[in-house]
């Protein structure tokens, strides 16, 4: 039965489904659920990758601290605000400030950047900067940050520990709960196709999204990087990633779900397909072109050589082909009043 009360066993069964007719039913129900609960509008959330420094050594990520073959960069506050202003002029209503876990940008610097973007642009601000002390999250929320994206990557504790040798699963979940308590619209997400991952793990990811009642879920396939311990492993299946997206939409109903860049990298038609099985967000890259190729979480990232103007123009052509309008709103959570912690 395809509904928000699906059990782990039922989710696993759908992830393994081989019957073509039942797969078509999955895509149809996911698309209908998306239309009913979040509508036809597609939200643009412009990513500014402002630093590729990272203190962590995640086994799958090209930004890992031990990658000495990567030329590092940090954008200035002026560059970040300028990029946000350019994105807003192209119709972006949310700016995502994303970086590795770079402690150079302490709470004071981040608050100045957030206030600068808010003063110059009519946009919502999402942060994707990793784990920070509660006091930092509190200060950045007070400075005007609206949302925070912190993917848990995998709900399998053993696998999480293998992939994150200098991190802790419980700390990651505690950060997500702290963010929610502070009134952030909170996002999580996972990677599909990690070495050693099972369909049971993916089902647990979806159930964790439901337990956390997240406002946004980012789901993308694993893409191997040659300068990481996972070099040489096969990439994640785009088709399996689409199944996870569809089931996440059915289970969570009103969460925002992006058609991710990783999916577009794995499959050139990946974004188009995702928008037909539950996704309602696209995150164009509005980082200045001179930095774009240096933010190499994984190689061959889709759109890395495009200008922001070209990237967004291509996205608009795709959405027009689906007869889906680009939203002119901020794309805030649909779960509750903005800024209100869950359960309040």
Rosetta silent file (secondary structure, phi, psi, omega in degrees, C-alpha in Angstrom):
SEQUENCE: XXXXXXXXXXXXXXXXXXXXXXXXXXXXXXXXXXXXXXXXXXXXXXXXXXXXXXXXXXXXXXXXXXXXXXXXXXXXXXXXXXXXXXXXXXXXXXXXXXXXXXXXXXXXXXXXXXXXXXXXXXXXXXXXXXXXXXXXXXXXXXXXXXXXXXXXXXXXXXXXXXXXXXXXXXXXXXXXXXXXXXXXXXXXXXXXXXXXXXXXXXXXXXXXXXXXXXXXXXXXXXXXXXXXXXXXXXXXXXXXXXXXXXXXXXXXXXXXXXXXXXXXXXXXXXXXXXXXXXXXXXXXXXXXXXXXXXXXXXXXXXXXXXXXXXXXXXXXXXXXXXXXXXXXXXXXXXXXXXXXXXXX
SCORE:     score description
SCORE:     0.000 S_00000001
   1 L     0.000  129.823 -177.014    0.000    0.000    0.000 S_00000001
   2 L   -96.216   95.883  176.407    1.450    3.371   -1.044 S_00000001
   3 L  -154.064  179.836 -174.274    0.823    5.864    1.763 S_00000001
   4 L   -73.515   -7.244  178.387    2.619    7.778    4.511 S_00000001
   5 L   -97.857   15.953 -178.081    2.268    4.863    6.956 S_00000001
   6 L   -56.308  141.123  177.731    4.433    2.472    4.937 S_00000001
   7 L   -87.349  169.543  177.249    6.552    0.080    7.002 S_00000001
   8 H   -58.953  -42.756 -179.166   10.225   -0.652    6.482 S_00000001
   9 H   -62.286  -41.107  179.810    9.350   -3.952    4.854 S_00000001
  10 H   -67.188  -39.893  178.830    6.931   -2.274    2.438 S_00000001
  11 H   -65.050  -45.943  177.822    9.473    0.417    1.531 S_00000001
  12 H   -56.926  -43.129 -179.978   12.191   -2.186    0.930 S_00000001
  13 H   -59.025  -41.572  178.962    9.837   -4.128   -1.315 S_00000001
  14 H   -70.298  -32.358  177.349    9.213   -1.055   -3.451 S_00000001
  15 H   -68.280  -27.851 -179.115   12.930   -0.294   -3.637 S_00000001
  16 L   -95.727   -1.338 -171.905   13.522   -3.803   -4.999 S_00000001
  17 L   -53.156  132.133  178.635   10.491   -3.788   -7.297 S_00000001
  18 L  -112.025  -16.355 -177.594   11.083   -5.411  -10.682 S_00000001
  19 L   -75.460  121.330 -176.200    7.535   -5.317  -12.082 S_00000001
  20 H   -61.160  -39.315 -179.129    7.239   -2.529  -14.652 S_00000001
  21 H   -65.620  -38.811  179.954    3.555   -1.851  -14.027 S_00000001
  22 H   -71.495  -31.707  175.394    4.111   -1.460  -10.295 S_00000001
  23 H   -65.956  -42.353  176.899    7.027    0.907  -10.946 S_00000001
  24 H   -61.036  -37.247  177.335    4.777    3.056  -13.122 S_00000001
  25 H   -63.662  -40.723  178.622    2.261    3.073  -10.291 S_00000001
  26 H   -59.730  -49.074  179.860    5.000    4.278   -7.902 S_00000001
  27 H   -60.747  -42.887 -177.666    5.941    7.188  -10.192 S_00000001
  28 H   -63.285  -47.214 -178.729    2.260    8.080  -10.695 S_00000001
  29 H   -65.478  -39.596  178.746    1.377    8.068   -6.990 S_00000001
  30 H   -62.937  -43.283 -179.326    4.501   10.077   -6.122 S_00000001
  31 H   -67.235  -40.153  178.174    3.692   12.687   -8.776 S_00000001
  32 H   -66.344  -38.581  177.848    0.059   12.914   -7.687 S_00000001
  33 H   -63.737  -43.377  176.784    1.137   13.255   -4.030 S_00000001
  34 H   -58.581  -47.963 -177.535    3.513   16.057   -4.995 S_00000001
  35 H   -62.327  -41.259 -176.407    0.806   17.861   -6.938 S_00000001
  36 H   -69.947  -40.756 -170.804   -1.738   17.525   -4.122 S_00000001
  37 H   -98.233  -28.240 -179.562    0.483   18.586   -1.222 S_00000001
  38 H  -124.411   -5.495  174.828    3.058   21.028   -2.667 S_00000001
  39 L    84.118 -175.019 -176.616    1.535   22.017   -6.015 S_00000001
  40 L   -89.996  -16.034 -176.883    3.007   22.394   -9.485 S_00000001
  41 L   -63.411  143.831  175.188    5.383   25.275   -8.754 S_00000001
  42 E  -111.066  128.485 -177.428    9.107   24.594   -8.897 S_00000001
  43 E   -96.196  132.381  175.826   11.281   26.528   -6.463 S_00000001
  44 E   -95.519  127.108  178.163   14.731   27.783   -7.475 S_00000001
  45 E  -126.349  105.213 -173.059   17.325   27.760   -4.712 S_00000001
  46 E   -79.296  123.965 -178.564   20.616   29.249   -5.846 S_00000001
  47 E   -90.708  129.332  170.508   23.733   27.663   -4.363 S_00000001
  48 E  -114.255  109.580 -178.752   26.777   29.792   -3.556 S_00000001
  49 E   -89.339   90.776 -164.778   29.716   27.493   -2.757 S_00000001
  50 E   -88.970   -9.778  176.584   31.738   30.050   -0.854 S_00000001
  51 E  -158.697  137.381  176.069   34.610   27.907    0.499 S_00000001
  52 L  -108.632   14.792  170.188   36.075   24.512   -0.328 S_00000001
  53 L   -76.324  143.853  176.702   38.122   24.247    2.875 S_00000001
  54 L  -150.312  137.936  179.740   36.926   21.474    5.196 S_00000001
  55 L   -86.131   -9.409 -176.049   38.119   20.183    8.550 S_00000001
  56 L   -93.203  166.391  178.086   36.527   16.754    8.015 S_00000001
  57 L  -127.891   48.561  178.789   37.810   13.641    6.230 S_00000001
  58 L   -58.670  135.315 -168.424   34.597   12.072    4.937 S_00000001
  59 L   -68.332  -18.047 -174.786   35.563    9.058    2.824 S_00000001
  60 L  -103.717   -7.340 -166.056   33.406    9.998   -0.195 S_00000001
  61 L  -105.776  131.114  179.384   34.044   13.740   -0.485 S_00000001
  62 L   -70.752  -14.497  177.272   36.614   15.497   -2.647 S_00000001
  63 L   -84.421   -1.383 -174.494   36.757   18.434   -0.227 S_00000001
  64 L   -51.285  145.159 -173.766   38.143   16.193    2.530 S_00000001
  65 L   -56.484  -30.714 -176.459   40.979   17.773    4.524 S_00000001
  66 L   -81.504   -4.272  178.688   43.479   15.130    3.372 S_00000001
  67 L   -79.597   93.350 -178.471   43.001   15.905   -0.329 S_00000001
  68 L   -81.212   -3.505  179.740   46.207   17.820   -0.984 S_00000001
  69 L   -91.223    5.259 -177.604   45.554   17.886   -4.720 S_00000001
  70 L  -103.785  127.841  174.996   42.746   20.419   -4.452 S_00000001
  71 L   -77.729  122.108 -173.794   43.393   24.156   -4.819 S_00000001
  72 L   -89.704  155.231  177.567   41.509   25.784   -1.967 S_00000001
  73 L  -149.552  157.725  171.240   39.602   29.065   -1.998 S_00000001
  74 E  -137.892  130.258  176.612   37.503   31.296    0.227 S_00000001
  75 L   -83.623  148.059  175.929   35.118   33.948   -1.051 S_00000001
  76 L   -79.685  164.681  177.071   34.977   37.351    0.625 S_00000001
  77 H   -57.941  -41.385  179.288   31.794   38.723    2.132 S_00000001
  78 H   -61.468  -41.245  178.714   31.570   41.166   -0.772 S_00000001
  79 H   -65.005  -40.323 -179.224   31.854   38.368   -3.325 S_00000001
  80 H   -65.238  -46.531 -179.622   29.173   36.325   -1.561 S_00000001
  81 H   -64.872  -39.031  178.875   26.724   39.227   -1.373 S_00000001
  82 H   -63.179  -42.138  178.430   27.424   40.123   -5.013 S_00000001
  83 H   -64.442  -40.175  177.695   26.725   36.533   -6.106 S_00000001
  84 H   -63.581  -41.965  179.782   23.479   36.532   -4.102 S_00000001
  85 H   -62.750  -41.556  178.882   22.441   39.823   -5.677 S_00000001
  86 H   -65.289  -40.045  178.188   23.111   38.435   -9.177 S_00000001
  87 H   -64.633  -42.676  179.344   21.084   35.312   -8.385 S_00000001
  88 H   -61.503  -36.671  178.972   18.175   37.348   -7.070 S_00000001
  89 H   -66.275  -22.316  178.607   18.176   39.374  -10.301 S_00000001
  90 L   -91.307    3.422  176.615   17.735   36.083  -12.195 S_00000001
  91 L   100.538    6.808  177.829   14.629   35.195  -10.178 S_00000001
  92 L   -75.022  129.358 -178.867   16.159   33.107   -7.389 S_00000001
  93 L  -107.892   -3.751  172.239   14.138   33.519   -4.171 S_00000001
  94 E  -134.445  133.155  174.076   16.356   31.392   -1.908 S_00000001
  95 E  -108.613  128.368  178.326   20.130   31.608   -1.588 S_00000001
  96 E  -104.698  112.031  177.910   21.945   28.551   -0.215 S_00000001
  97 E   -89.897  109.313 -171.980   25.273   29.440    1.405 S_00000001
  98 E  -123.781  141.760  177.668   27.263   26.211    1.207 S_00000001
  99 E  -156.904  172.820  164.385   30.816   25.299    2.160 S_00000001
 100 L   -68.756  177.673  176.308   32.954   22.601    3.659 S_00000001
 101 L   -77.449   85.957 -173.968   33.193   22.698    7.446 S_00000001
 102 L  -108.238  102.899 -175.468   35.429   25.753    7.382 S_00000001
 103 L   -73.925   -5.721  171.520   35.876   27.260   10.836 S_00000001
 104 L   -55.843  -37.865  177.011   37.503   30.347    9.284 S_00000001
 105 L   -87.385   81.788 -179.698   33.913   31.504    8.888 S_00000001
 106 L   -74.926 -177.882 -175.715   33.098   31.703   12.578 S_00000001
 107 H   -59.116  -40.092 -178.957   29.723   32.802   13.918 S_00000001
 108 H   -61.867  -47.835 -179.615   30.647   36.508   13.700 S_00000001
 109 H   -63.381  -43.956 -178.936   31.679   36.261   10.028 S_00000001
 110 H   -63.091  -40.153  179.277   28.672   34.160    9.113 S_00000001
 111 H   -63.769  -38.660  177.540   26.300   36.595   10.810 S_00000001
 112 H   -63.964  -41.306  179.209   27.836   39.498    8.877 S_00000001
 113 H   -65.057  -46.447 -179.729   27.397   37.593    5.611 S_00000001
 114 H   -59.701  -46.936  179.860   23.789   36.661    6.406 S_00000001
 115 H   -63.729  -37.063  178.793   22.913   40.244    7.321 S_00000001
 116 H   -63.894  -44.616  179.049   24.656   41.501    4.164 S_00000001
 117 H   -64.249  -44.295 -178.435   22.676   39.154    1.915 S_00000001
 118 H   -65.083  -35.723 -179.392   19.406   40.008    3.648 S_00000001
 119 H   -70.439  -32.579 -173.671   20.062   43.744    3.385 S_00000001
 120 H   -94.066  -24.656 -169.046   20.861   43.577   -0.338 S_00000001
 121 L  -132.246  144.981  175.583   18.478   40.872   -1.600 S_00000001
 122 L   -90.919   75.285 -175.923   14.836   39.897   -1.218 S_00000001
 123 L  -140.394  157.218  165.002   15.613   36.219   -0.584 S_00000001
 124 E   -82.595  152.181 -179.179   15.381   33.499    2.013 S_00000001
 125 E  -118.052  122.888  173.020   18.759   32.252    3.275 S_00000001
 126 E  -107.720  137.315  175.104   19.624   28.588    3.707 S_00000001
 127 E  -106.030  139.513  173.882   22.887   27.549    5.363 S_00000001
 128 E  -139.197   79.089 -171.130   24.724   24.331    4.512 S_00000001
 129 L  -129.725   11.197  173.849   27.935   24.585    6.519 S_00000001
 130 L    87.556 -163.037 -175.000   27.989   21.457    8.670 S_00000001
 131 L   -80.160  131.617  179.426   28.068   20.884   12.389 S_00000001
 132 L  -136.796  162.854  173.516   28.486   23.910   14.647 S_00000001
 133 L   -62.197  152.142  179.666   28.004   24.664   18.354 S_00000001
 134 H   -54.672  -38.622 -178.500   24.430   25.420   19.406 S_00000001
 135 H   -63.359  -34.301  176.670   25.445   29.021   20.185 S_00000001
 136 H   -66.770  -46.700  178.310   26.581   29.501   16.554 S_00000001
 137 H   -57.941  -41.563 -178.816   23.293   28.180   15.204 S_00000001
 138 H   -62.977  -45.913 -178.897   21.440   30.490   17.585 S_00000001
 139 H   -64.662  -41.056 -178.655   23.427   33.554   16.503 S_00000001
 140 H   -70.423  -33.326  174.876   23.006   32.820   12.799 S_00000001
 141 H   -65.105  -43.369  179.562   19.283   32.306   13.208 S_00000001
 142 H   -65.200  -29.300  179.729   19.055   35.669   14.982 S_00000001
 143 H   -75.625  -12.591  174.942   21.021   37.259   12.131 S_00000001
 144 L   124.637    0.759  177.713   18.323   36.206    9.686 S_00000001
 145 L   -65.007  134.596 -176.134   19.097   32.687    8.436 S_00000001
 146 L   -96.625  -35.698 -171.292   15.837   30.946    7.575 S_00000001
 147 E  -138.819  161.973  177.056   16.866   27.352    6.880 S_00000001
 148 E  -142.953  129.672  177.608   19.635   24.868    7.477 S_00000001
 149 E  -108.926  118.034  179.410   20.542   21.823    5.383 S_00000001
 150 L  -138.843   96.515 -176.565   22.497   19.108    7.217 S_00000001
 151 L   -72.094  139.184  175.215   22.341   15.714    5.533 S_00000001
 152 L   -84.115  -15.446  175.192   22.683   12.645    7.718 S_00000001
 153 E    71.234  -49.616  174.497   23.962   10.768    4.581 S_00000001
 154 L  -154.745  140.455  178.662   23.107    7.296    5.946 S_00000001
 155 L   -85.410   -4.628  178.051   21.024    6.016    8.856 S_00000001
 156 L   -80.710  110.146 -175.133   23.279    2.959    9.195 S_00000001
 157 H   -59.529  -41.872 -179.900   25.458    3.768   12.223 S_00000001
 158 H   -62.883  -46.015  179.871   28.228    1.357   11.220 S_00000001
 159 H   -66.392  -39.784  176.937   28.385    2.736    7.701 S_00000001
 160 H   -57.669  -45.015 -179.280   28.217    6.321    8.987 S_00000001
 161 H   -64.127  -37.975  178.881   31.225    5.642   11.224 S_00000001
 162 H   -66.932  -38.169 -176.628   33.196    4.118    8.329 S_00000001
 163 H   -82.668  -22.974 -176.386   32.453    7.068    6.068 S_00000001
 164 L  -125.431   76.745 -173.861   32.944    9.748    8.734 S_00000001
 165 L   -64.899  -17.613 -179.081   36.050    8.783   10.747 S_00000001
 166 L  -119.883   31.616  179.966   36.075   12.107   12.629 S_00000001
 167 L  -141.442  174.854 -175.529   32.348   12.511   13.236 S_00000001
 168 L  -139.213  131.290 -177.091   29.551   10.909   15.243 S_00000001
 169 H   -59.859  -44.901 -177.952   26.063    9.883   14.103 S_00000001
 170 H   -63.514  -35.439  177.738   24.383   10.903   17.360 S_00000001
 171 H   -66.082  -39.641  178.744   26.000   14.339   17.174 S_00000001
 172 H   -61.211  -45.844 -179.745   24.686   14.787   13.616 S_00000001
 173 H   -67.841  -37.246  177.712   21.137   13.950   14.695 S_00000001
 174 H   -61.925  -39.324  177.827   21.457   16.146   17.789 S_00000001
 175 H   -62.716  -42.650  178.993   22.436   19.083   15.550 S_00000001
 176 H   -61.059  -40.199  179.569   19.356   18.525   13.387 S_00000001
 177 H   -69.945  -37.695  176.728   17.137   18.561   16.459 S_00000001
 178 H   -61.839  -43.546 -179.982   18.825   21.694   17.815 S_00000001
 179 H   -60.139  -43.244  177.942   18.252   23.466   14.510 S_00000001
 180 H   -62.863  -41.682 -179.371   14.564   22.567   14.607 S_00000001
 181 H   -63.087  -28.532  179.754   14.284   23.794   18.194 S_00000001
 182 L   -83.260   -4.294  178.034   15.697   27.166   17.116 S_00000001
 183 L    93.176    6.403  173.555   13.007   27.545   14.471 S_00000001
 184 L   -66.024  145.245  162.374   15.092   26.832   11.384 S_00000001
 185 E   -76.443  118.502 -165.189   13.326   25.162    8.484 S_00000001
 186 E  -110.644  135.970  177.753   15.493   22.077    8.548 S_00000001
 187 E  -120.505  146.989  172.339   16.659   19.787    5.779 S_00000001
 188 E  -129.305 -166.900 -179.592   18.414   16.451    5.784 S_00000001
 189 E   171.284  172.974 -178.774   19.276   13.973    3.053 S_00000001
 190 E  -142.328  170.891  175.999   21.122   10.844    2.069 S_00000001
 191 E  -112.132  131.123 -177.409   23.434    9.337   -0.545 S_00000001
 192 E  -100.928  127.541  176.892   22.115    6.414   -2.609 S_00000001
 193 L    96.951   17.807  175.968   24.495    3.644   -3.645 S_00000001
 194 L   -61.352  142.251  176.220   27.229    3.996   -1.042 S_00000001
 195 L   -55.755  127.472 -179.981   29.566    0.969   -0.927 S_00000001
 196 L    90.264   -4.471 -179.511   28.136   -1.480    1.608 S_00000001
 197 L   -79.571  145.505  178.233   24.677    0.140    1.651 S_00000001
 198 L  -117.121  167.273  174.690   21.551   -2.060    1.488 S_00000001
 199 H   -65.064  -27.728  174.438   17.940   -1.392    0.529 S_00000001
 200 H   -64.069  -38.738  176.845   17.189   -1.817    4.227 S_00000001
 201 H   -63.149  -42.067  179.807   19.523    1.106    4.944 S_00000001
 202 H   -65.512  -38.545  175.361   17.701    3.228    2.360 S_00000001
 203 H   -61.969  -41.443  177.960   14.354    2.326    3.928 S_00000001
 204 H   -63.721  -35.407  175.676   15.767    3.408    7.299 S_00000001
 205 H   -59.101  -48.201 -178.776   16.822    6.720    5.732 S_00000001
 206 H   -63.104  -40.673  178.766   13.248    7.386    4.613 S_00000001
 207 H   -67.636  -32.211  176.529   11.888    6.419    8.028 S_00000001
 208 H   -69.489  -40.818  174.311   14.412    8.750    9.681 S_00000001
 209 H   -54.392  -43.345 -179.086   13.246   11.610    7.438 S_00000001
 210 H   -66.676  -42.617 -178.985    9.728   10.876    8.676 S_00000001
 211 H   -64.053  -37.431  179.535   10.776   10.673   12.335 S_00000001
 212 H   -80.281  -15.041 -178.730   12.609   14.008   12.094 S_00000001
 213 L    52.178   50.413 -175.011    9.699   15.536   10.143 S_00000001
 214 L   -69.662  154.554  179.839   12.173   17.477    8.011 S_00000001
 215 L   -85.779  -22.509 -179.482   11.093   20.387    5.840 S_00000001
 216 E  -146.099  146.958  179.403   13.403   19.469    2.970 S_00000001
 217 E  -134.000  119.984  176.339   15.125   16.272    1.792 S_00000001
 218 E  -101.214  119.771 -174.799   18.135   16.181   -0.563 S_00000001
 219 E  -126.238  122.604  179.723   18.642   12.782   -2.212 S_00000001
 220 E  -144.361  158.341  179.015   21.420   12.042   -4.678 S_00000001
 221 E   -77.405  152.418  172.996   23.426    9.088   -6.003 S_00000001
 222 L   -65.921  131.665  173.682   26.948    8.296   -4.862 S_00000001
 223 L  -125.171  118.382 -174.700   29.565    9.577   -7.330 S_00000001
 224 L   -71.408  143.474  177.044   33.094    8.298   -6.698 S_00000001
 225 L  -115.655  135.986 -173.206   36.020   10.745   -6.467 S_00000001
 226 L   -68.879  -18.546 -179.119   39.517    9.626   -7.440 S_00000001
 227 L  -106.903   36.179  176.296   41.189   11.349   -4.467 S_00000001
 228 L  -132.496  164.187  177.200   39.123    9.639   -1.774 S_00000001
 229 L   -61.921  -15.969 -179.662   39.227    6.194   -0.129 S_00000001
 230 L   -97.737   13.878  176.875   36.169    5.255   -2.218 S_00000001
 231 L   -58.762  138.579  177.584   37.896    5.833   -5.545 S_00000001
 232 L    93.957  -14.820  176.919   37.163    3.025   -7.987 S_00000001
 233 L   -75.867  151.556  177.601   33.780    2.052   -6.551 S_00000001
 234 L   -68.234  146.587  178.278   30.778    2.034   -8.860 S_00000001
 235 L   -73.737  163.356  178.401   28.495    5.043   -8.687 S_00000001
 236 L   -70.537  152.767 -178.973   24.997    4.897   -7.294 S_00000001
 237 L   -76.185  127.431  176.278   22.099    3.998   -9.571 S_00000001
 238 H   -66.680  -33.859  179.647   20.076    6.951  -10.820 S_00000001
 239 H   -66.495  -41.012  176.749   17.050    4.672  -11.164 S_00000001
 240 H   -67.256  -36.726  177.397   17.293    3.575   -7.521 S_00000001
 241 H   -60.598  -40.766  177.951   17.737    7.218   -6.530 S_00000001
 242 H   -63.663  -36.665  177.104   14.467    8.048   -8.299 S_00000001
 243 H   -64.458  -41.767  178.781   12.732    5.294   -6.333 S_00000001
 244 H   -63.425  -41.385  177.415   14.019    6.773   -3.066 S_00000001
 245 H   -60.767  -47.574 -177.907   12.776   10.217   -4.141 S_00000001
 246 H   -61.841  -45.171 -179.327    9.345    8.832   -5.052 S_00000001
 247 H   -69.118  -34.569  176.422    8.953    6.906   -1.793 S_00000001
 248 H   -63.980  -41.803  177.294   10.177    9.876    0.242 S_00000001
 249 H   -61.249  -44.240 -178.039    7.516   12.041   -1.396 S_00000001
 250 H   -64.846  -40.060 -176.492    4.791    9.490   -0.629 S_00000001
 251 H   -77.438  -40.586 -176.308    5.901    9.075    2.998 S_00000001
 252 H   -92.429  -24.322  176.553    6.628   12.753    3.797 S_00000001
 253 L    65.454  -69.418 -169.714    4.014   14.311    1.475 S_00000001
 254 L  -105.750   15.242  175.072    4.630   18.042    2.023 S_00000001
 255 L   -76.082  153.090  171.266    8.435   18.248    2.287 S_00000001
 256 E   -82.224  131.945 -177.426   10.396   20.132   -0.352 S_00000001
 257 E  -129.883  116.622  179.910   12.467   17.680   -2.428 S_00000001
 258 E   -82.264  150.126  164.483   15.067   18.883   -4.942 S_00000001
 259 E   -84.236  102.201 -164.010   16.017   17.302   -8.227 S_00000001
 260 L   -77.306  157.577  175.884   19.680   17.249   -7.217 S_00000001
 261 H   -63.819  -36.500  178.941   22.815   18.157   -9.151 S_00000001
 262 H   -61.056  -37.546  178.311   24.300   14.754   -8.268 S_00000001
 263 H   -67.973  -39.518  177.002   21.380   13.085  -10.019 S_00000001
 264 H   -66.885  -29.049  176.960   21.885   15.290  -13.084 S_00000001
 265 H   -71.929  -40.069  179.983   25.574   14.328  -13.014 S_00000001
 266 H   -72.125  -35.049 -176.929   24.752   10.628  -12.888 S_00000001
 267 L  -142.903  115.293 -178.070   22.035   10.890  -15.556 S_00000001
 268 L   -53.952  -26.866  177.995   21.742   13.916  -17.903 S_00000001
 269 L   -97.447   10.977 -173.450   17.943   13.512  -17.785 S_00000001
 270 H   -60.177  -43.662  179.771   17.964   12.923  -14.016 S_00000001
 271 H   -63.569  -44.044 -179.684   16.465   16.264  -12.996 S_00000001
 272 H   -58.330  -45.107  179.999   13.698   15.949  -15.577 S_00000001
 273 H   -66.200  -42.017 -178.278   12.827   12.472  -14.320 S_00000001
 274 H   -61.869  -37.522  179.331   12.947   13.517  -10.646 S_00000001
 275 L   -67.454  -12.918  178.584   10.466   16.327  -11.294 S_00000001
 276 L  -101.397   -0.810  178.557    8.052   13.665  -12.578 S_00000001
 277 L  -134.340   32.698  170.824    8.281   11.421   -9.521 S_00000001
 278 L   128.932  -21.182 -176.409    8.034   13.793   -6.574 S_00000001
 279 L   -76.061  149.512  179.190   10.644   16.559   -6.759 S_00000001
 280 L  -141.462   14.256 -178.490    9.603   20.231   -6.645 S_00000001
 281 E  -136.218  142.955  169.401   12.898   22.118   -6.186 S_00000001
 282 E  -127.601  140.932 -175.412   15.928   22.785   -8.392 S_00000001
 283 L  -117.683   82.890  178.731   19.149   24.219   -6.994 S_00000001
 284 L   -66.119  147.144  179.931   21.038   26.090   -9.739 S_00000001
 285 E   -85.692  118.287  178.720   24.665   26.901   -9.052 S_00000001
 286 L  -114.156   18.926  173.651   25.187   30.687   -8.832 S_00000001
 287 L   -64.694  141.056  175.001   28.769   30.503   -7.556 S_00000001
 288 L   -52.173  138.293 -172.454   31.109   32.782   -9.553 S_00000001
 289 H   -56.326  -34.017 -176.122   32.448   30.763  -12.489 S_00000001
 290 H   -65.719  -20.323  178.773   36.101   31.168  -11.448 S_00000001
 291 H  -100.672  -16.786 -166.149   35.456   29.128   -8.276 S_00000001
 292 H   -54.314  -49.296 -174.906   32.932   26.636   -9.648 S_00000001
 293 L   -70.385  -17.002 -177.416   35.276   23.821  -10.728 S_00000001
 294 L   -82.653  -15.253  177.988   37.196   23.991   -7.432 S_00000001
 295 L   -89.901   70.415 -170.281   34.180   22.932   -5.346 S_00000001
 296 L   -99.700   75.013  172.144   34.722   19.329   -6.342 S_00000001
 297 L   -60.447  -41.607  174.562   32.754   17.178   -3.922 S_00000001
 298 L  -143.373  159.485 -175.819   32.641   14.715   -6.801 S_00000001
 299 L   -80.195  157.467  173.256   34.014   14.973  -10.362 S_00000001
 300 L    68.612   27.675 -174.696   32.126   16.031  -13.478 S_00000001
 301 L   -58.594  129.041 -177.870   29.473   17.976  -11.598 S_00000001
 302 L   -57.751  134.797  176.408   26.618   18.941  -13.923 S_00000001
 303 L    78.980    6.129 -173.833   26.568   22.630  -14.867 S_00000001
 304 L   -67.931  -20.278 -179.561   30.025   23.347  -13.432 S_00000001
 305 L  -101.946   -2.213 -178.857   31.129   25.161  -16.609 S_00000001
 306 L   -84.592  151.437  169.004   27.909   27.123  -17.135 S_00000001
 307 L   -75.427  158.360  175.474   27.325   30.712  -16.144 S_00000001
 308 H   -56.181  -39.147  179.837   24.495   31.290  -13.659 S_00000001
 309 H   -62.208  -45.293  179.961   22.504   32.923  -16.452 S_00000001
 310 H   -66.437  -39.744 -179.769   22.958   29.931  -18.755 S_00000001
 311 H   -62.050  -48.598 -177.430   22.193   27.445  -16.006 S_00000001
 312 H   -70.368  -35.260  177.041   18.943   29.126  -14.990 S_00000001
 313 H   -62.800  -40.844  178.996   17.870   29.661  -18.612 S_00000001
 314 H   -65.304  -41.095  178.364   18.296   25.936  -19.275 S_00000001
 315 H   -62.231  -41.868 -179.538   16.297   25.092  -16.138 S_00000001
 316 H   -63.687  -37.602  177.309   13.476   27.401  -17.227 S_00000001
 317 H   -64.102  -38.900  179.602   13.285   25.661  -20.615 S_00000001
 318 H   -66.587  -45.170 -178.834   13.034   22.306  -18.850 S_00000001
 319 H   -65.906  -34.606  176.543   10.286   23.437  -16.480 S_00000001
 320 H   -64.005  -37.266  179.406    8.351   24.940  -19.390 S_00000001
 321 H   -66.342  -23.208  177.612    8.509   21.579  -21.169 S_00000001
 322 L   -92.873   -2.482 -176.563    6.851   20.038  -18.089 S_00000001
 323 L    58.601   39.761  179.205    4.245   22.809  -17.958 S_00000001
 324 L  -117.537  123.223 -177.408    5.394   23.566  -14.404 S_00000001
 325 L   -77.270  149.232  170.666    5.775   27.248  -13.394 S_00000001
 326 E   -78.557  130.283 -178.836    8.787   28.669  -11.561 S_00000001
 327 L   -69.152  145.002  173.134    7.659   29.984   -8.180 S_00000001
 328 L  -102.965    4.061  178.051    7.943   33.674   -7.416 S_00000001
 329 L   -97.444 -179.939 -176.212    7.672   32.995   -3.667 S_00000001
 330 L   -79.474  -17.618 -178.762   10.323   32.047   -1.123 S_00000001
 331 L    71.860   36.471  178.473    9.361   28.376   -0.970 S_00000001
 332 L   -66.318  167.158  178.898    9.089   28.291    2.812 S_00000001
 333 L   -55.361  147.060  176.376    8.044   25.144    4.643 S_00000001
 334 L  -100.541    1.706 -172.712    4.449   24.010    4.209 S_00000001
 335 L   -84.188  -25.078 -174.008    4.415   22.159    7.532 S_00000001
 336 L  -167.749  175.656  176.037    3.844   25.064    9.927 S_00000001
 337 L   -63.045  139.648 -176.954    4.089   28.820   10.327 S_00000001
 338 L   -58.237  131.982  178.199    7.535   30.068    9.320 S_00000001
 339 L    86.093   -1.963 -179.712    9.928   30.232   12.274 S_00000001
 340 L   -95.133  121.146  178.277    7.753   28.092   14.519 S_00000001
 341 L   -59.547  150.318  179.366    9.513   24.987   15.884 S_00000001
 342 L   -54.837  140.444  175.885    7.719   21.688   15.216 S_00000001
 343 L    84.607   -1.084 -178.850    4.999   20.851   17.692 S_00000001
 344 L   -95.179    0.000    0.000    4.500   24.442   18.795 S_00000001
